[in-house]
């Protein structure tokens, strides 16, 4: 009786289970080592060195396509990139302005040494004139950019570079070069100004000429205004 009960209690399996084989163990020597990623040294060139320095990164082609439509975006992309007059590079505006401030301080000291009257008035006048002619120099850059059909670019960078050029001019102008007359200081100062403008802005001869000519014209206007003001302030002698 117990045998029949035991046989009846056995449940048939729905399918046969095959014995599982253990996974094959691969020797560690057979696994090829991962190729090490070669890191780029920090001294290598930057990410933007291969791009054109006049390229405009302010526009996104995908955004332009959505806003203007496919046809207008395609026509916009076909246009050549707009040239920039004030090219980036050769230092940030802050660093160039610090160098210019040091040169301008030397110019103020040189002017105070050569002054016949109040030395502090000569130093303050030198700094004031340099700041004024820095603004007129930025105006000359704007005019030269318009004449050459280029976009101006960064105004802070243009102002810092022009401040350095004007400061170099002022320093050489107020130096006491042991040559009779004042012609040598003026000519050397003008040559140094042209060299700084050409070196920092990296311009051909024609745009440098535009900048120098317009800046000289604006300087003459400011100087003439001071002369007229001094003339108007001279007291008229009263008749006896």
C-alpha positions in Angstrom: 0.0 0.0 0.0 2.8 2.4 0.9 4.5 1.6 -2.4 1.5 2.6 -4.4 1.1 5.8 -2.4 4.8 6.7 -3.0 4.5 6.1 -6.7 1.3 8.2 -6.9 2.9 11.1 -5.1 5.7 11.5 -7.6 5.1 14.4 -10.0 6.4 14.1 -13.6 8.8 16.9 -14.7 7.6 19.0 -17.7 11.0 18.8 -19.5 14.3 17.4 -18.9 16.9 19.6 -17.3 20.3 19.4 -18.9 23.3 19.7 -16.6 24.9 23.1 -16.7 28.5 23.3 -17.5 30.8 25.6 -15.6 32.0 28.7 -17.6 35.3 28.3 -19.2 38.1 30.0 -17.4 40.2 32.2 -19.7 43.8 32.6 -18.6 44.8 36.1 -17.7 47.7 36.0 -20.1 45.4 35.5 -23.0 43.4 38.7 -22.4 45.0 41.5 -24.5 45.9 44.6 -22.4 43.8 47.7 -23.0 45.5 50.3 -25.1 46.5 53.2 -22.9 45.0 56.6 -24.0 47.8 59.0 -24.8 47.2 62.2 -22.9 48.0 65.4 -24.7 50.6 67.5 -22.8 49.4 70.8 -21.5 52.1 72.6 -23.4 50.6 71.6 -26.8 48.6 74.0 -28.9 45.1 74.9 -27.7 41.8 73.8 -29.1 41.2 76.9 -31.2 44.6 77.1 -32.8 43.5 75.4 -36.0 40.6 77.8 -36.5 40.8 81.1 -38.4 41.5 84.0 -36.1 38.9 86.0 -38.0 36.2 83.4 -37.6 32.9 84.4 -35.9 31.8 81.9 -33.2 28.8 84.0 -32.2 26.4 82.4 -34.6 25.1 78.8 -34.5 24.1 77.4 -37.9 21.4 75.2 -36.4 19.8 78.2 -34.6 20.0 80.3 -37.7 18.3 77.5 -39.7 15.4 77.4 -37.3 14.9 81.2 -37.0 15.5 82.2 -40.6 14.4 79.1 -42.4 16.5 76.6 -44.4 16.9 78.8 -47.5 17.9 82.0 -45.7 20.3 80.0 -43.4 21.9 78.4 -46.4 22.5 81.8 -48.0 23.9 83.2 -44.8 26.3 80.2 -44.4 27.5 80.7 -48.0 28.7 84.2 -47.2 32.4 84.6 -46.3 33.2 85.2 -42.6 33.3 88.9 -41.7 36.9 90.2 -41.1 37.7 91.7 -37.7 40.0 94.8 -37.4 41.0 94.2 -33.7 42.2 90.6 -33.8 42.4 88.8 -30.5 45.7 87.6 -29.1 49.0 89.0 -27.7 47.5 89.3 -24.2 44.2 90.1 -22.6 43.0 93.7 -22.2 43.7 93.7 -18.5 47.3 92.7 -18.9 48.0 95.1 -21.7 46.3 97.9 -19.7 48.6 97.2 -16.7 51.7 97.4 -18.9 50.4 100.7 -20.3 49.8 102.0 -16.9 53.4 101.4 -15.9 54.6 103.1 -19.1 52.3 106.0 -18.5 53.6 106.4 -15.0 57.1 106.7 -16.4 55.9 109.3 -18.8 54.3 111.3 -16.0 57.6 111.2 -14.0 59.6 112.3 -17.1 57.2 115.2 -17.7 57.4 116.3 -14.0 61.2 116.3 -14.2 61.3 118.4 -17.3 58.6 120.8 -16.0 59.6 124.4 -15.4 56.8 125.2 -13.0 54.6 122.9 -10.9 55.9 119.3 -11.4 52.7 117.7 -10.2 50.6 119.7 -12.7 52.8 118.5 -15.5 52.3 114.9 -14.3 48.6 115.2 -14.0 48.4 116.9 -17.4 50.4 114.1 -19.0 48.1 111.4 -17.6 45.0 113.3 -18.6 46.2 113.9 -22.2 47.1 110.2 -22.6 43.6 109.2 -21.5 42.0 111.7 -23.9 44.1 110.6 -26.8 43.4 106.9 -26.0 39.7 107.7 -26.7 40.6 109.6 -29.9 42.8 106.6 -30.8 39.8 104.2 -30.4 37.8 106.6 -32.7 40.7 106.4 -35.2 40.4 102.6 -35.1 36.7 102.8 -35.7 37.3 105.0 -38.8 40.0 102.8 -40.1 37.9 99.7 -39.7 35.1 101.4 -41.6 37.5 102.4 -44.4 38.8 98.9 -44.7 35.3 97.4 -44.5 36.0 95.3 -41.4 34.2 94.9 -38.1 35.9 96.6 -35.2 36.0 93.7 -32.8 36.7 94.0 -29.0 36.6 97.7 -27.9 38.3 96.9 -24.5 41.1 95.3 -26.3 41.4 98.2 -28.8 41.4 100.7 -25.9 44.1 98.8 -24.0 46.4 98.5 -27.0 45.8 102.2 -27.9 46.6 103.2 -24.3 49.9 101.4 -24.5 50.7 103.1 -27.9 49.9 106.6 -26.5 51.8 105.9 -23.3 54.9 104.9 -25.2 54.6 108.0 -27.3 54.3 110.2 -24.2 57.3 108.6 -22.5 59.6 109.2 -25.4 58.2 112.6 -26.0 59.1 113.8 -22.5 62.5 112.2 -22.4 65.5 114.5 -22.5 67.5 113.1 -25.5 70.8 115.0 -25.7 70.2 116.4 -29.1 69.5 120.1 -29.6 65.8 120.9 -30.2 62.6 118.9 -29.8 62.5 117.4 -33.3 64.3 114.2 -32.3 61.9 113.3 -29.5 58.9 113.9 -31.7 60.1 111.8 -34.6 61.2 108.9 -32.3 57.9 109.1 -30.4 55.9 108.9 -33.6 58.0 105.9 -34.9 57.5 104.1 -31.6 53.7 104.8 -31.7 53.5 103.3 -35.3 55.6 100.3 -34.2 53.3 99.5 -31.2 50.2 99.9 -33.3 51.6 97.7 -36.1 52.8 95.1 -33.7 49.8 94.8 -31.4 47.1 95.1 -34.1 49.0 93.1 -36.7 47.8 95.2 -39.6 49.2 95.9 -43.1 50.7 99.2 -44.0 47.5 100.8 -45.3 45.3 100.3 -42.2 48.2 101.5 -40.0 48.4 104.6 -42.1 44.7 105.2 -41.7 44.9 104.8 -37.9 47.9 107.1 -37.6 46.5 109.8 -39.9 43.1 109.9 -38.3 44.6 109.9 -34.8 46.9 112.7 -35.7 44.0 114.7 -37.0 42.0 114.2 -33.9 45.0 115.1 -31.7 45.3 118.3 -33.7 41.6 119.1 -33.1 42.1 118.6 -29.3 45.3 120.6 -29.3 43.6 123.5 -31.2 40.8 123.5 -28.7 43.2 124.0 -25.9 45.0 126.8 -27.8 41.7 128.6 -28.4 40.7 128.3 -24.8 44.0 129.7 -23.6 43.7 132.6 -26.2 40.2 133.4 -25.0 41.3 133.5 -21.4 44.1 136.1 -22.0 43.0 139.4 -20.5 42.6 142.3 -22.9 44.7 145.3 -21.8 42.5 148.3 -20.9 43.2 151.6 -22.6 45.0 154.1 -20.5 
